[in-house]
Amino acid sequence: MKFTRQRSQEVGVDLTPLIDVVFLLLIFFMVSTTFTRESHLQVELPEASGEPASASEVKQVDVVISAEGQYILNGKALVNNRRETLERGVGELAEGDKTLPFVITADARTPHEYVVRAMDVAGRLGFSGLSITTEREGESQ
């Protein structure tokens, strides 16, 4: 009797699924990682020895906004906080001079809407020198 030998299969590990998992992990980490580029500039500011101008010498449009959204133009409160009222008040105060500095001082709790409204009025009337006053950290009153 003649017995045929069975062919023996090679014993080995299939690396294809392992490579797939490694590539999936690599893609996951590449997509989920955020790269930040931090750049720091050393800036040395110039010094000035001039005296600051007094408030009576400088004419400007000063808009103060309370926490409730009430507008005050150069120390005078407006009757309401509507856009038309603010626009009319600023127009009368500036007397057509669009080069005056437009300064917005808003309470920290003022809703964003009222600050944007004041900025929009300044833009509509053609003011280009717009600034917002802030307070340095640690200098609260």
Backbone as CSV, one residue per row, in Angstrom:
resi,resn,N_x,N_y,N_z,CA_x,CA_y,CA_z,C_x,C_y,C_z
1,MET,0.803,-1.146,0.000,0.000,0.000,0.000,0.875,1.249,0.000
2,LYS,0.417,2.086,-0.803,1.225,3.271,-0.946,0.462,4.443,-0.312
3,PHE,1.052,5.015,0.715,0.452,6.183,1.377,1.080,7.452,0.823
4,THR,0.216,8.371,0.516,0.750,9.639,0.031,0.891,10.598,1.211
5,ARG,1.948,11.227,1.172,2.187,12.191,2.249,1.412,13.477,1.998
6,GLN,0.880,13.976,3.079,0.188,15.248,2.952,1.217,16.368,2.912
7,ARG,0.884,17.289,2.109,1.802,18.425,2.033,1.660,19.235,3.304
8,SER,2.726,19.568,3.845,2.673,20.380,5.065,2.647,21.849,4.674
9,GLN,1.743,22.550,5.305,1.660,23.987,5.029,2.660,24.699,5.910
10,GLU,3.169,25.766,5.341,4.151,26.534,6.088,3.452,27.263,7.226
11,VAL,4.073,27.223,8.357,3.545,27.924,9.500,4.094,29.344,9.464
12,GLY,3.185,30.356,9.577,3.625,31.737,9.532,2.513,32.670,10.003
13,VAL,2.894,33.863,10.224,1.950,34.870,10.672,1.672,35.797,9.488
14,ASP,0.382,36.042,9.257,0.007,36.939,8.179,0.119,38.371,8.706
15,LEU,0.984,39.166,8.112,1.248,40.519,8.591,0.324,41.580,7.979
16,THR,-0.494,41.215,7.039,-1.351,42.193,6.378,-2.310,42.891,7.347
17,PRO,-3.039,42.195,8.209,-3.915,42.909,9.148,-3.132,43.794,10.130
18,LEU,-1.957,43.355,10.528,-1.144,44.151,11.445,-0.703,45.456,10.780
19,ILE,-0.312,45.393,9.534,0.100,46.589,8.814,-1.089,47.529,8.635
20,ASP,-2.268,46.964,8.347,-3.467,47.799,8.215,-3.776,48.545,9.506
21,VAL,-3.690,47.875,10.619,-3.975,48.508,11.911,-2.947,49.594,12.205
22,VAL,-1.694,49.353,11.920,-0.654,50.349,12.163,-0.894,51.580,11.288
23,PHE,-1.257,51.404,10.045,-1.534,52.538,9.173,-2.772,53.310,9.638
24,LEU,-3.789,52.610,10.093,-4.969,53.292,10.616,-4.628,54.116,11.854
25,LEU,-3.818,53.566,12.747,-3.391,54.326,13.920,-2.564,55.549,13.515
26,LEU,-1.683,55.379,12.563,-0.860,56.481,12.089,-1.736,57.594,11.494
27,ILE,-2.707,57.222,10.683,-3.604,58.211,10.098,-4.424,58.898,11.179
28,PHE,-4.908,58.144,12.161,-5.687,58.729,13.250,-4.874,59.769,14.005
29,PHE,-3.651,59.466,14.365,-2.836,60.416,15.115,-2.425,61.623,14.272
30,MET,-2.222,61.415,12.983,-1.888,62.548,12.121,-3.063,63.512,11.997
31,VAL,-4.266,62.992,11.910,-5.447,63.837,11.743,-5.815,64.524,13.053
32,SER,-5.689,63.840,14.166,-6.157,64.398,15.440,-5.132,65.279,16.143
33,THR,-3.912,65.303,15.701,-2.887,66.120,16.337,-2.947,67.540,15.797
34,THR,-2.845,68.509,16.691,-2.786,69.903,16.262,-1.356,70.392,16.428
35,PHE,-0.927,71.109,15.442,0.413,71.659,15.476,0.313,73.157,15.688
36,THR,0.992,73.669,16.676,0.969,75.103,16.931,2.344,75.678,16.629
37,ARG,2.307,76.810,15.970,3.545,77.530,15.710,3.536,78.768,16.578
38,GLU,4.382,78.768,17.528,4.474,79.919,18.396,5.653,80.770,17.951
39,SER,5.378,82.047,17.854,6.452,82.957,17.509,6.391,84.130,18.476
40,HIS,7.515,84.491,18.974,7.608,85.593,19.916,8.543,86.640,19.339
41,LEU,8.087,87.851,19.373,8.901,88.955,18.897,9.309,89.807,20.080
42,GLN,10.531,90.189,20.108,11.013,91.113,21.119,10.885,92.516,20.540
43,VAL,10.006,93.305,21.105,9.776,94.649,20.614,10.153,95.625,21.717
44,GLU,10.992,96.559,21.362,11.383,97.599,22.311,10.687,98.886,21.882
45,LEU,9.791,99.369,22.731,9.012,100.541,22.386,9.786,101.823,22.663
46,PRO,9.562,102.851,21.858,10.243,104.122,22.091,9.660,104.825,23.312
47,GLU,10.449,105.699,23.879,10.017,106.460,25.043,9.756,107.901,24.626
48,ALA,8.824,108.541,25.335,8.501,109.931,25.047,8.480,110.695,26.359
49,SER,8.934,111.931,26.311,8.968,112.729,27.527,7.972,113.878,27.490
50,GLY,7.093,113.885,26.491,6.129,114.974,26.348,5.044,114.903,27.405
51,GLU,4.431,116.030,27.630,3.337,116.120,28.583,2.038,115.722,27.879
52,PRO,1.178,114.951,28.551,-0.095,114.628,27.924,-0.986,115.861,27.828
53,ALA,-1.750,115.930,26.763,-2.626,117.075,26.553,-3.785,117.022,27.533
54,SER,-4.228,118.187,27.978,-5.349,118.212,28.907,-6.637,117.916,28.153
55,ALA,-7.662,117.514,28.885,-8.919,117.113,28.258,-9.604,118.289,27.569
56,SER,-9.383,119.498,28.032,-10.048,120.640,27.418,-9.421,121.015,26.073
57,GLU,-8.147,120.666,25.858,-7.481,121.011,24.610,-7.863,120.079,23.469
58,VAL,-8.116,118.816,23.780,-8.380,117.832,22.751,-9.884,117.674,22.582
59,LYS,-10.366,117.879,21.364,-11.776,117.670,21.074,-11.910,116.279,20.476
60,GLN,-12.826,115.505,21.032,-13.041,114.156,20.555,-14.485,113.752,20.814
61,VAL,-14.899,112.698,20.162,-16.216,112.128,20.403,-16.017,110.974,21.369
62,ASP,-16.518,111.134,22.588,-16.334,110.137,23.632,-17.680,109.489,23.924
63,VAL,-17.809,108.204,23.587,-19.048,107.463,23.806,-18.817,106.504,24.967
64,VAL,-19.568,106.699,26.053,-19.495,105.812,27.212,-20.761,104.975,27.210
65,ILE,-20.598,103.646,27.368,-21.737,102.730,27.357,-21.812,102.046,28.712
66,SER,-22.959,102.185,29.376,-23.127,101.571,30.694,-23.424,100.080,30.542
67,ALA,-23.458,99.377,31.661,-23.730,97.935,31.636,-25.130,97.635,31.119
68,GLU,-26.050,98.587,31.253,-27.417,98.391,30.774,-27.578,98.798,29.313
69,GLY,-26.558,99.379,28.696,-26.625,99.787,27.298,-26.984,101.239,27.102
70,GLN,-26.929,102.046,28.130,-27.226,103.478,28.035,-26.001,104.204,27.471
71,TYR,-26.218,105.084,26.488,-25.131,105.824,25.862,-24.981,107.197,26.517
72,ILE,-23.710,107.614,26.675,-23.394,108.951,27.184,-22.377,109.551,26.217
73,LEU,-22.718,110.677,25.582,-21.841,111.341,24.627,-21.197,112.545,25.294
74,ASN,-19.899,112.497,25.452,-19.119,113.585,26.066,-19.786,114.098,27.349
75,GLY,-20.223,113.171,28.195,-20.788,113.532,29.483,-22.280,113.790,29.492
76,LYS,-22.945,113.724,28.347,-24.396,113.977,28.285,-25.107,112.684,27.897
77,ALA,-26.042,112.255,28.751,-26.774,111.015,28.506,-27.796,111.212,27.390
78,LEU,-27.954,110.190,26.569,-28.962,110.210,25.511,-30.295,109.724,26.073
79,VAL,-31.403,110.102,25.432,-32.724,109.752,25.937,-33.038,108.267,25.794
80,ASN,-32.477,107.611,24.767,-32.647,106.163,24.605,-31.393,105.593,23.950
81,ASN,-31.385,104.280,23.761,-30.191,103.652,23.190,-30.427,103.148,21.773
82,ARG,-31.286,103.805,21.024,-31.520,103.435,19.637,-30.416,103.983,18.738
83,ARG,-30.228,103.310,17.608,-29.173,103.684,16.661,-29.370,105.098,16.115
84,GLU,-30.599,105.462,15.811,-30.869,106.774,15.226,-30.527,107.897,16.209
85,THR,-30.857,107.667,17.477,-30.564,108.677,18.495,-29.058,108.866,18.651
86,LEU,-28.331,107.761,18.684,-26.874,107.834,18.808,-26.269,108.502,17.581
87,GLU,-26.764,108.163,16.419,-26.229,108.739,15.181,-26.479,110.251,15.124
88,ARG,-27.668,110.680,15.519,-27.986,112.106,15.527,-27.120,112.847,16.548
89,GLY,-26.937,112.252,17.734,-26.127,112.895,18.767,-24.666,113.028,18.374
90,VAL,-24.120,111.992,17.770,-22.719,112.044,17.327,-22.565,113.044,16.195
91,GLY,-23.526,113.079,15.288,-23.470,114.030,14.170,-23.480,115.469,14.651
92,GLU,-24.325,115.784,15.645,-24.370,117.142,16.184,-23.103,117.486,16.956
93,LEU,-22.567,116.512,17.670,-21.360,116.747,18.466,-20.142,116.973,17.580
94,ALA,-20.010,116.185,16.516,-18.838,116.288,15.637,-18.919,117.485,14.705
95,GLU,-20.111,117.982,14.424,-20.308,119.127,13.545,-19.677,118.904,12.175
96,GLY,-19.750,117.681,11.671,-19.235,117.371,10.341,-17.752,117.071,10.281
97,ASP,-17.028,117.152,11.386,-15.592,116.896,11.395,-15.346,115.403,11.587
98,LYS,-15.015,114.694,10.497,-14.807,113.246,10.530,-13.410,112.853,11.008
99,THR,-12.540,113.836,11.222,-11.172,113.536,11.644,-11.027,113.462,13.160
100,LEU,-12.099,113.769,13.882,-12.021,113.715,15.343,-11.826,112.275,15.813
101,PRO,-11.076,112.088,16.899,-10.959,110.738,17.463,-12.309,110.276,18.012
102,PHE,-12.674,109.041,17.737,-13.930,108.452,18.211,-13.555,107.401,19.241
103,VAL,-13.837,107.677,20.516,-13.409,106.811,21.613,-14.637,106.149,22.227
104,ILE,-14.601,104.817,22.303,-15.686,104.055,22.919,-15.184,103.492,24.239
105,THR,-15.908,103.805,25.318,-15.595,103.261,26.636,-16.825,102.500,27.101
106,ALA,-16.702,101.180,27.230,-17.844,100.348,27.598,-17.546,99.600,28.880
107,ASP,-18.579,99.422,29.677,-18.480,98.621,30.887,-18.169,97.179,30.482
108,ALA,-17.485,96.444,31.354,-17.126,95.064,31.034,-18.356,94.174,30.892
109,ARG,-19.462,94.546,31.506,-20.681,93.748,31.451,-21.652,94.227,30.372
110,THR,-21.239,95.188,29.566,-22.104,95.706,28.498,-22.328,94.628,27.448
111,PRO,-23.580,94.409,27.033,-23.811,93.457,25.945,-23.089,93.896,24.670
112,HIS,-22.613,92.934,23.936,-21.821,93.160,22.728,-22.588,93.998,21.710
113,GLU,-23.895,93.849,21.679,-24.739,94.539,20.707,-24.559,96.053,20.771
114,TYR,-24.455,96.622,21.961,-24.382,98.070,22.109,-23.016,98.611,21.666
115,VAL,-21.975,97.842,21.890,-20.642,98.267,21.444,-20.572,98.225,19.922
116,VAL,-21.104,97.163,19.330,-21.103,97.051,17.867,-21.955,98.154,17.258
117,ARG,-23.054,98.517,17.909,-23.908,99.596,17.416,-23.141,100.917,17.382
118,ALA,-22.367,101.194,18.426,-21.576,102.426,18.454,-20.497,102.402,17.365
119,MET,-19.873,101.244,17.154,-18.864,101.133,16.106,-19.498,101.307,14.724
120,ASP,-20.699,100.779,14.545,-21.398,100.909,13.272,-21.758,102.367,12.994
121,VAL,-22.192,103.077,14.012,-22.523,104.499,13.849,-21.270,105.278,13.450
122,ALA,-20.141,104.962,14.089,-18.891,105.640,13.732,-18.518,105.369,12.279
123,GLY,-18.695,104.131,11.832,-18.393,103.794,10.444,-19.332,104.463,9.463
124,ARG,-20.618,104.504,9.794,-21.591,105.140,8.908,-21.333,106.626,8.750
125,LEU,-20.906,107.275,9.818,-20.661,108.716,9.756,-19.281,109.052,9.193
126,GLY,-18.448,108.046,8.933,-17.165,108.278,8.276,-15.989,108.509,9.191
127,PHE,-16.096,108.168,10.466,-14.962,108.321,11.380,-13.955,107.211,11.125
128,SER,-12.677,107.583,11.048,-11.638,106.581,10.812,-10.770,106.361,12.043
129,GLY,-10.745,107.314,12.955,-9.921,107.189,14.163,-10.726,106.610,15.311
130,LEU,-11.054,105.321,15.245,-11.866,104.657,16.255,-10.961,103.940,17.240
131,SER,-11.215,104.134,18.536,-10.453,103.403,19.543,-11.380,102.990,20.676
132,ILE,-11.025,101.902,21.326,-11.792,101.370,22.450,-10.893,101.401,23.667
133,THR,-11.359,102.021,24.743,-10.532,102.111,25.942,-10.616,100.808,26.723
134,THR,-9.476,100.438,27.290,-9.389,99.245,28.118,-8.622,99.580,29.383
135,GLU,-8.538,98.609,30.233,-7.817,98.774,31.483,-6.765,97.677,31.549
136,ARG,-5.593,98.005,31.980,-4.545,97.002,32.102,-4.917,96.002,33.185
137,GLU,-4.465,94.780,33.015,-4.752,93.752,34.022,-4.113,94.143,35.346
138,GLY,-4.853,93.959,36.405,-4.330,94.267,37.724,-4.512,95.709,38.132
139,GLU,-5.076,96.541,37.281,-5.275,97.951,37.603,-6.739,98.284,37.828
140,SER,-7.526,97.304,38.258,-8.948,97.580,38.476,-9.123,98.530,39.636
141,GLN,-10.186,99.325,39.567,-10.382,100.368,40.544,-10.966,99.856,41.799
